[in-house]
Amino acid sequence: MKFKNLEKNDIYCIPIGEIFGIEQDEVQILYAPLSGNYSLATPTTLEELDCAIENDNPQKQYVSLLKDFCRRDAFVFDRIPNDTSGLHDIDILVNSKCNFHCIYCYSAKGRSTQELSFETIKTFIDYLFDGHQNSSEPYSIHFSGGGEPLMSFDVIKQTIEYIHIACERGNHHTYKLGVVTNGSLLTTEIAKYLHENNVEIIISFELLERLQNMERGHYSLVASNIDALSDCQIPFGVRTTFTPQSVTCMCEMVETVVHRFPCIRGLTFDVVLAPSLFPTPHDLEKYYSSFLDNYYKAKQLGKSLGVNIFSVAAEPLISLRERYCTGKFVLTPWGKITTCARVSSPKDDYYSRYEFGSISNESVDINDGLFCEIMKQCNIYSIPRCKSCYARWNCGGGCQLFYHQYATDYHRIKCDFTRNALRLQLFNMIKERYYRQTGRAIEEYVRTKIKTE
């Protein structure tokens, strides 16, 4: 059932009846992403609201509700940038070398001995901190991707120290630093240096020995390094990527953290981007369904055991955006600049669709026109299927690289996953809010409401 007047105002109706064992349309979530409001509603209420939204004198009981849901100033959303001057997300891919052979590696095609020189990075840092950029946001600078960044730790160390100098010398632009590592080279000495320089440490780790050794390798080495960080009380985060083989193991991972790695108090769970692992669209559909099911079981278990579980893919309410990726500077090991950290080598498929700049002869060459052409692709305005989708503001049209890598018949599967994730997150929040306010289960309320209408 469509409610066109509500939809014109970016207010969406999401059927959830099957959750209560009734007809799908009998109970719906009224969701206004741009005002941050959401609530349960019956079809009768939705029809009356849809009429009232165009009525100069709506029924009294709907005046306040419509005012709240039609607001546009409650949340700031990420807009598609018109140029690169306001970009503040920066990935520095210091090399294309790696000591692991992960089964889902997105940069394996570009593996080589290629490494960024400090002089190239220095030129780029000068560009960022000497007035070329006008972002009001702090720079978020990460050493990641391409290869294992700590294989070039000397270059990273030089870069960190130069960033401090450039900030003091230039426009004093604030910044945050981070490193994403497989953890195998993370010695106590390196970890202490990173911690002392306020560099956030993120370790990609599968937590269970059999999975780590099967999908990434070197479990014992990474586990012992995590133990050393714990002994030194150096904070770090852990990010786990799930494959079809590991997606049912989320609860086991939470239990393992409690008993084997008690220093870890939070986990980030990622979906995998690896077309080779999904021979058919049905395989991907099964994986996504299992991811959501196991994610919320693990999240509930983690809550009871004091371990915070989070996934951007499973909880898309975290952001509002016109485009999934609203632009970043990714400095590749070849001294080129792309918009995606997963596209780092000229050997990568679709590489030419992401490059928009380069560094040579101590100068930075940015093609703003090319950058804008990239931003015009794959956003909520350019994709027809996004036009009336209730998840579009949270999804931003989806990851452009996903749509490049997967065949067309997989695209609907990804859209369905995002919609299901948003729908489930909204329902869980409504359920928790109602219980806090009343001490009653939402199911009891719905049964009563349906009977009276």
Secondary structure, DSSP 4 states (H G I P E B T S, - for coil): ---HHHHHTT-EEEE-GGGGTS-GGGSEEEEETTTTEEEEE-HHHHHHHHHHTT-SS--HHHHHHHHHHT-SSSS--BPPPSSSTT--EEEE--BS--S---TT-SSGGG-SS-B--HHHHHHHHHHHHTTS---SSPEEEEE-SSS-GGGGHHHHHHHHHHHHHHHHHTT---EEEEEEE-STT--HHHHHHHHHTTEEEEEE---SHHHHHHHT--HHHHHHHHHHHHHTT---EEEEEE-TTTGGGHHHHHHHHHHH-TT--EEEEEE---GGG-SSHHHHHHHHHHHHHHHHHHHHHHHHHT-EEE-TTT-GGG--BSSSS---EEE-TTSEEES-TT--STTSTTGGGTEEEEEETTEEEE-HHHHHHHHTSSSTTT-GGGTT-TTHHHHTT--HHHHHHS-HHHHHHHHHHHHHHHHHHHHHHHHHHHHHHHSS-HHHHHHHHHHH-
